[in-house]
Amino acid sequence: MPVPQTEVTRRLERFRAAARKAGIKLTHQRLEIFREVASTKDHPDAEAVFSGVRGRIPTVSLDTVYRTLWLLEDLGLIETLGPRRERARFDANLNCHHHFICEHCGLVRDLENGEFDELDVPPVVERLGSVSRVSVEVRGTCRECAKKRGGGEGSGV
């Protein structure tokens, strides 16, 4: 699912500015790895990023992809979704949004929902520390998996 080119360009400019500010060398490999994440709404995992970039840069290594993705996260340019012990997925959309995650096939889709945006954080959470943002992950079965399982349309996006 592609991102509009104007948004990809905006994200790439944000990456260039962050790299300059942090004093990090902007290599061709880093740029292509970020472009792979920034150009899709599919929330790819590292292996999918590697596969996409390898089509353009056959010499890129999976290790380089992983190191670059964690660097991009450290720079605040992408976010990881889900627990780190599972296959991490990456998202360059830093605008306020939430996610639907299929528990069967791993599909991840963005959800924009004003009600989720306005959720009040319970005091018990604030007692644990300061809250910088709230992100909702809705988990269930996507329509394709529901069809395959004989459950009709199911819930999904």
The 8 nearest C-alpha neighbors of each residue, nearest first, counted from 0:
[[1, 40, 39, 41, 2, 38, 108, 42],
 [2, 0, 39, 38, 40, 3, 41, 4],
 [1, 3, 38, 39, 4, 40, 7, 6],
 [4, 2, 6, 5, 7, 1, 38, 8],
 [3, 5, 7, 6, 8, 2, 38, 9],
 [4, 6, 8, 7, 3, 9, 2, 10],
 [5, 7, 9, 8, 4, 3, 10, 2],
 [8, 6, 4, 10, 9, 5, 38, 37],
 [7, 9, 11, 5, 6, 10, 4, 12],
 [10, 8, 6, 12, 7, 11, 5, 13],
 [9, 11, 13, 7, 12, 8, 6, 14],
 [12, 10, 14, 8, 13, 9, 7, 15],
 [13, 11, 15, 9, 14, 10, 16, 8],
 [12, 14, 10, 16, 11, 15, 17, 9],
 [15, 13, 11, 17, 12, 16, 18, 10],
 [14, 16, 12, 18, 13, 17, 11, 19],
 [15, 17, 13, 19, 14, 18, 20, 12],
 [18, 16, 20, 14, 19, 15, 21, 13],
 [17, 19, 23, 21, 15, 20, 16, 22],
 [20, 18, 22, 16, 17, 21, 23, 15],
 [19, 21, 17, 18, 22, 16, 23, 15],
 [22, 20, 18, 23, 19, 17, 74, 16],
 [23, 21, 19, 20, 18, 24, 17, 25],
 [24, 22, 18, 21, 19, 25, 20, 17],
 [23, 25, 26, 22, 18, 19, 29, 21],
 [24, 26, 23, 18, 29, 30, 27, 15],
 [27, 25, 29, 28, 24, 30, 31, 23],
 [26, 28, 30, 29, 31, 25, 32, 56],
 [29, 27, 31, 26, 30, 32, 59, 56],
 [30, 28, 32, 26, 31, 27, 33, 67],
 [29, 31, 27, 33, 28, 32, 34, 26],
 [32, 30, 34, 28, 33, 29, 35, 27],
 [33, 31, 29, 35, 34, 30, 28, 52],
 [32, 34, 30, 36, 35, 31, 37, 29],
 [33, 35, 31, 37, 32, 36, 38, 30],
 [36, 34, 32, 33, 38, 37, 48, 31],
 [37, 35, 33, 34, 38, 39, 91, 90],
 [36, 38, 34, 91, 35, 39, 7, 33],
 [39, 37, 2, 35, 36, 7, 34, 1],
 [40, 38, 1, 2, 41, 0, 37, 36],
 [39, 41, 0, 42, 1, 2, 108, 38],
 [40, 42, 39, 43, 0, 107, 108, 106],
 [43, 41, 89, 90, 88, 40, 107, 44],
 [44, 42, 88, 47, 41, 89, 48, 45],
 [43, 45, 88, 47, 46, 87, 89, 48],
 [46, 44, 48, 47, 49, 65, 43, 64],
 [45, 47, 49, 48, 44, 50, 61, 43],
 [48, 46, 50, 49, 44, 45, 43, 51],
 [49, 47, 45, 51, 46, 50, 52, 35],
 [50, 48, 46, 52, 47, 51, 53, 61],
 [49, 51, 47, 53, 48, 52, 46, 54],
 [52, 50, 48, 49, 53, 54, 47, 35],
 [53, 51, 49, 54, 55, 50, 56, 48],
 [52, 54, 57, 56, 50, 55, 51, 49],
 [53, 55, 52, 51, 56, 57, 50, 49],
 [54, 56, 53, 52, 57, 51, 31, 59],
 [55, 57, 53, 58, 59, 54, 52, 28],
 [56, 58, 53, 59, 54, 55, 52, 60],
 [59, 57, 56, 60, 53, 55, 28, 54],
 [60, 58, 57, 56, 53, 63, 61, 28],
 [61, 59, 63, 62, 58, 64, 49, 53],
 [60, 62, 64, 63, 49, 65, 59, 46],
 [61, 63, 65, 60, 64, 66, 67, 59],
 [64, 62, 66, 60, 61, 65, 67, 59],
 [63, 65, 61, 67, 62, 66, 68, 49],
 [66, 64, 68, 62, 67, 63, 45, 61],
 [67, 65, 63, 69, 68, 64, 62, 70],
 [66, 68, 70, 64, 65, 69, 63, 71],
 [67, 69, 71, 65, 70, 66, 64, 72],
 [70, 68, 72, 66, 71, 67, 73, 65],
 [71, 69, 67, 73, 72, 68, 66, 74],
 [72, 70, 68, 74, 76, 69, 73, 77],
 [71, 73, 77, 69, 75, 74, 70, 78],
 [72, 74, 70, 75, 71, 69, 76, 77],
 [75, 73, 71, 72, 76, 70, 17, 77],
 [74, 76, 72, 73, 77, 71, 78, 17],
 [77, 75, 71, 74, 72, 91, 14, 78],
 [78, 76, 91, 72, 90, 75, 71, 89],
 [79, 77, 90, 89, 72, 80, 91, 76],
 [78, 80, 89, 88, 87, 90, 81, 77],
 [81, 79, 88, 87, 89, 78, 82, 90],
 [80, 82, 83, 87, 79, 85, 88, 86],
 [81, 83, 84, 85, 80, 87, 86, 79],
 [82, 84, 85, 87, 81, 86, 79, 80],
 [85, 83, 82, 86, 87, 81, 80, 88],
 [84, 86, 83, 82, 87, 81, 88, 80],
 [85, 87, 88, 44, 84, 83, 82, 45],
 [86, 88, 83, 44, 85, 79, 80, 81],
 [89, 87, 44, 43, 80, 42, 79, 86],
 [88, 90, 79, 42, 78, 43, 44, 80],
 [89, 91, 42, 77, 78, 92, 79, 36],
 [90, 92, 77, 37, 93, 36, 76, 78],
 [93, 91, 90, 94, 77, 37, 40, 78],
 [94, 92, 91, 95, 77, 76, 90, 78],
 [93, 95, 92, 96, 91, 97, 111, 90],
 [94, 96, 93, 97, 116, 111, 134, 92],
 [97, 95, 111, 110, 94, 109, 134, 98],
 [96, 98, 110, 135, 134, 109, 136, 111],
 [99, 97, 109, 136, 110, 108, 137, 100],
 [98, 100, 137, 108, 107, 138, 136, 109],
 [101, 99, 107, 138, 106, 137, 102, 105],
 [100, 102, 140, 105, 139, 106, 141, 103],
 [101, 103, 139, 105, 140, 104, 100, 138],
 [104, 102, 101, 105, 140, 144, 141, 139],
 [103, 105, 106, 101, 102, 144, 141, 140],
 [104, 106, 101, 102, 103, 100, 107, 141],
 [107, 105, 101, 104, 100, 108, 141, 41],
 [108, 106, 100, 99, 41, 105, 42, 98],
 [109, 107, 99, 98, 110, 41, 106, 100],
 [108, 110, 98, 97, 99, 96, 111, 107],
 [111, 109, 97, 98, 96, 112, 108, 99],
 [110, 112, 96, 97, 109, 113, 95, 115],
 [111, 113, 115, 114, 110, 116, 96, 97],
 [112, 114, 116, 115, 117, 111, 118, 96],
 [115, 113, 117, 116, 112, 118, 111, 119],
 [114, 116, 118, 117, 113, 112, 135, 97],
 [117, 115, 113, 114, 118, 112, 95, 96],
 [116, 118, 114, 115, 113, 119, 112, 133],
 [119, 117, 115, 116, 120, 114, 133, 113],
 [120, 118, 121, 117, 116, 122, 133, 115],
 [119, 121, 118, 122, 124, 125, 133, 130],
 [120, 122, 123, 124, 119, 125, 126, 118],
 [121, 123, 125, 124, 126, 120, 127, 119],
 [122, 124, 126, 121, 125, 127, 120, 128],
 [125, 123, 127, 122, 126, 121, 120, 128],
 [124, 126, 122, 128, 127, 123, 129, 130],
 [127, 125, 123, 124, 128, 122, 129, 121],
 [128, 126, 125, 124, 123, 129, 122, 130],
 [129, 127, 125, 126, 130, 124, 123, 131],
 [128, 130, 125, 131, 127, 126, 124, 132],
 [129, 131, 132, 128, 125, 133, 124, 120],
 [132, 130, 129, 133, 128, 134, 125, 120],
 [133, 131, 130, 134, 95, 116, 129, 120],
 [132, 134, 135, 131, 130, 116, 118, 120],
 [135, 133, 97, 136, 132, 96, 98, 115],
 [134, 136, 97, 137, 98, 133, 115, 96],
 [137, 135, 98, 99, 97, 138, 134, 100],
 [136, 138, 99, 98, 100, 135, 139, 97],
 [139, 137, 100, 99, 101, 136, 102, 140],
 [138, 140, 101, 102, 100, 141, 137, 154],
 [141, 139, 101, 154, 102, 145, 155, 144],
 [142, 140, 155, 101, 144, 143, 154, 145],
 [141, 143, 145, 152, 155, 153, 144, 146],
 [144, 142, 146, 145, 141, 147, 152, 140],
 [143, 145, 147, 146, 141, 142, 148, 140],
 [144, 146, 150, 142, 148, 153, 143, 147],
 [147, 145, 151, 149, 143, 144, 148, 150],
 [148, 146, 144, 149, 145, 143, 150, 151],
 [149, 147, 145, 146, 150, 144, 151, 143],
 [150, 148, 146, 147, 151, 145, 144, 152],
 [149, 151, 145, 148, 146, 153, 152, 147],
 [152, 150, 146, 153, 149, 145, 142, 148],
 [151, 153, 142, 145, 146, 150, 154, 143],
 [154, 152, 145, 142, 151, 150, 155, 140],
 [155, 153, 141, 140, 142, 152, 139, 156],
 [156, 154, 141, 142, 140, 153, 139, 99],
 [155, 141, 108, 142, 154, 99, 110, 109]]
